[in-house]
Structure formats: structure tokens, C-alpha cells
Amino acid sequence: MHAHFWRPPFLFLRVPMSLAVTLSRAQEGVAAPQVMVEVHLSGGLPGTNIVGLPEAAVREARDRVRVAIQNTAFSYPDRKVTVNLAPAELPKDGGRFDLAIALGILAAGGQVPRDKLDDCEFLGELALSGAIRGVSGVVPALLRARARGRRMVVPRANAAEAALVPDVDVLVADSLAEVCGWLHDASSLAPPQAEMTDDTGQPGRGPDMSDVRGQLQARRALEIAAVGGHHLLLVGPPGTGKTMLAERLPGILPPLTEVEALETCAVLSVTGQPVDPSQWRRRPFRAPHHTASAVALVGGGSYPRPGEISLAHHGVLFLDELPEFNRHVLDVLREPLESGQIMISRAARQSSFPAQFQLVAAMNPCPCGYAGDPRQRCHCTPDQIQRYRGKISGPLLDRIDLSVEVPRVPLAELGAPPGEHDEDSATVRQRVIRARDHALQRAGRPNADISTRELERDCALGSAERRWFESALERLGLSARAYHRTLRVARTIADLDGGAGLLDRAHLAEALQYRRF
């Protein structure tokens, strides 16, 4: 005997008018997964229930949305309202779903048409007056909407960053009433307008290399670091120009590509910080204080947020007074320095943030700062110097490609006009771009990022050079990681010399001298 189940005829073929669906985007790291906002009106006691793993700010949306709808001259349904945010397993926080929820309620009640809801996504927090407030993470959401070929409506407060994303259909709105008028074809919504610029971080608008006097070896190391994307450590007494040199590295780096600039803006957008359209192609420069915690440096928190290493993505992270940082804080840098990303795991969620940054660090040679200084006497004992330098772990130092001393510059040289070696950033930058082009043509990436297989192909050594190099590595006691990193630096030096095929002994010797610390 077969059981028979009765179904209402044709009911499963049509969507009841009391059910409406709108689309929005959540925020998960720098990703923006789609959220389907399903709204159903049914009989029973009037009230609003939001399900689908909402956090406190999302649960509070029922009160914000109700008052915003009433203040926009619409009527809030006097029925039981159920709002489901799917997928249910995705945590949802913030007020970014308010606009989508409000439109879903109005569409379910027949107060706004549904024809424009199917291919459009909505982001925005509602004020009680019905105004739409800005939200974080608009750039990642727009990138995903572009990939799906959908239109998106965002708050006018996010218009500047929305204008940065090319080839996406995006509209901005000030209020819920404006969006409803657009759905009724009674008014129109405009695309975002921003004063875009072609500025790609050209020197002259920031610190310039022409301000630096002397320090030929440090300038050379800075140029090598800029070409290859290598990490750099500056060691010298106080006041010798270590910070000054580090601040000028972004001005000689190649400009950000459009893809890199959008990735950088996506991280900034997730934090809720404003994006300046006039400087969006400039490489970031982050310089956290040495009291920064591990969470501030790499990111974290109950709701994971990016840290300084992610805010420096495709730019420079400068750590001044390196030994003054907590050793545990410094050691958390070791993995992102290798992988270029940071994975933050919490009990409820896991978020990944990009962290492809260039580390520049500065430190004194000893606690008092004057070890080896011919003009100031050092008062530190050998044990104090050893303990001071021991605050930086060996594995972290092993990941730094270039270590250079920054000695004191004679006073007469400081007051002299710029000489032939005191080049400005524009001149240095042109050399950097030409040299990096050699690496990009070979491997499509800077030398610091090439793989071991590419290293064997691009850093070929003659038999005599290989024997000499291996002998030098044995005498210096360098690790296998240092072996590969030194070859990458030598490849960069060869690119600066014109992109020679084989590395010669001069390239190897210069690369080795930068691993003396």
C-alpha cells in the first residue's frame, strides 16, 4: 500500500504576494558573500522576527526599519513579519541589511513593485528619519556584484569609494523614500560622482629623496628594496636619518596597478575609513607605535578586523625602534611575511585578510644608541647589547633581506646644497621602474616573490660563482632561507645593472654584505 501525500494544486508554482526577496551583501574579512533577505507576512499577533544568525545590531534592525518606514509615509504591516537572512550559517552583523529588509517588507505588503528587486542588491543602514547612512565594506561588495552582473544601490556617504570601482552599475541614494520612488519609476537615482585623479603616487607630493644628505649605502639599499620588494632593516645611532629614509620609500616604489589599488581600497573600506579618490593609487605607508598589540598589528577581535599589516597591503609597514616592540608581537609577523596573507580564526568565524606588505624596520645598535659611533661614547656593556639585540628573534631576522648601517652624517655635509649623489625621488623612481620591468617580464612578479623553481631558472650561476657563493654561505653560517633570499637580492642588483642573464660575483658579494646583522 502506497502512502499518498496531498498537495494544494499549483501552489508550489507561484510565489505568494506576502513573500518578497531582496538581495544584500555581508562582510566576511575582505569577502562580501551574498545574503538573501526573505520577508514573509502572515497572520497572528503583529510583530517582527529576524532569523538567520543575526548579531545584536541586526536584531535591532526591526525597530529601526519600522520607524523609518513610518517616517517615510508608508504603513508598517499590522501582521506577523518574519525576516530570514540566508544562508543561515553565515554570521551577520551591523546595520548594512536595513535597506534590504525595509524594501522586502514594503514589497511583501505590495507597497512597492518587485520588478527591479530581482537583479539589484542593496546596502545601507537606516536612520529613524528614513535617511540612509554609510556602511563599511562597500568596495568588496561592489566587486562581487560586478562579478555577478548585478546593479547595487549604496548610501551617498559611500559614493566616493563606490566611484573607484570601474564597470559596475551602481546608484547612490540619500533616503528610503528616494529608493522607493525609483522602484515606482517616479524618480531616478544617479551614479556616484567623485573627482578621480590620474595621480599614481608621483614624487613631489610627499617626502622626497633629495632631502637626504649622504647615506650612499642606505640610499642604495633603499633602491634595491624598492626594485625587488625586499624587506629592509636600518641600523644606526639616533638622528642619523633612519625614519627619514623609510618615509621616502613609497615615493620611489612603482605605482599601484588598478587591481592592486582596488585591493588596497577594499581593505580600507572594510575598516570603515574614508577613501580619498585623489590618492587611491598611492601606496600606503603605515607606522604603528612600538606599544601596538599583536591584534593591532595583524588584526583580530571578536569580529575579525584587519590590522596594520593588512592596511599596508601593497605598501610599506615601518616599524621604528624595532627592539622596543614586544617579542611576541614581532613573532606574529613571521608567517604573513612568507605567505602574504593572515588567517584569523575565532570560535564563531574565520576571516582571511591580504598582507602583502614590504617591511622596513629601524633600530639603534645598542640600548643607549651609540655603539660604534665615533662622536659619542657608548655606555652599554656587551651583555646589555646582546640582550637588546636578542629581543628580535633569529627567524624574524632571517626573513629580512637587507640590513644596512646608517652612520652619522658630518655636519658640513648636512648644510651643503644637494650634490650629484643626492638625487630626487623622481630620478630614482625611473630607475626602479625600469629595473622592476625586467622581473615582471621574466616572472610576472617582483624578485622577492618568485618561487624556488623560478629562482633556479632566473638566478643561474656559473660554476666558479657557485663554488664561491657556497663557500661564503658556509663561512657566514647562513640558513637555506637566507641562501634563497640572498639569490633574490642578487637578482635584483643584476636587474638594476641592466637585467644581465647570469649573476656574477659582484652581484653576489653586494647581496651578501646586506646580511651582516
Beta strands, then each sheet from edge to edge (+ up, - down):
strand 1: 19-25
strand 2: 34-42
strand 3: 47-51
strand 4: 80-86
strand 5: 120-122
strand 6: 125-126
strand 7: 132-133
strand 8: 151-155
strand 9: 170-173
strand 10: 232-235
strand 11: 285-286
strand 12: 299-300
strand 13: 305-306
strand 14: 316-319
strand 15: 341-345
strand 16: 350-354
strand 17: 358-363
strand 18: 402-405
sheet 1: 1+ 2- 4+ 3+
sheet 2: 5+ 8+ 9+
sheet 3: 6+ 7-
sheet 4: 11+ 14+ 17+ 10+ 18+
sheet 5: 12+ 13-
sheet 6: 15+ 16-
end
